[in-house]
Amino acid sequence: MGLALDEPAEDDVKQDINGIHVAIEEQILSHVDGVTLDVETTDDDQQGLVMHGGPNSDSDCC
């Protein structure tokens, strides 16, 4: 699964999540149910996006 910051396609499902407008490809919508996106800072002060959860996840990661 990936994340892209681009313009939504015409057939994307558009949602407003916590005040943020997102567009999700319809064919992966069921795969991202329950996924949360967080910013994580490492010990050396680098930051990155991390996905947690999901419908088939027994742990706290995708």
N, C-alpha and C positions, 0 to 999 in steps of 0.2 A: 504494500500500500504506500502511496506517496502523497505529497502535499505540493500544490503549485499555487503560486500567487499570480493569477492571470484573470482575464475577463471571463465571465461565465458563458458557457455555450448555450445555445437556444433551448436545448433539451435537458439542461441541468435542473435539478430540484433546488429552488432558492428558498432559504430559511433565514430568519433572524434569530441568532442564538446569543443571548446576553447582550443585546444591542449591537452585535457584529453581524453584518450581512455576509452569508456564505452561500456558495453554490456547490452542490454535490452531484457527481454523476449518478444517474438513477440506478445503474447496474451495480454500484457498490454501496448504495444506501443501507442495505441490510447488514453489511459488514462493518459499518461505522456506528451502528446503534450502541450507545453506551460508552463510546470512546471519548476521552477527555484529552485536551491538548494543553500542556503546561510548558512554561519556560523554566529551564533548569540551569543552575549555575554550578560549575565544577569547582574543585578545590583551587584551581589556578585561575579563577575568575573568568572563565570562558562561559558563554551562554549558548543554549540551543533549545530547540523545540523537541518535546518528548510526548509521545502518545501513550496513554494508559487505558487499560480495559478493553472492552469489546464483547460481542455476543458469545464468542467461543473461547474466552480467556479464563483460565483457572488461576492465573497469576495477575499481577498488577502491570502487565505490559502487553503490547500487541504482538 
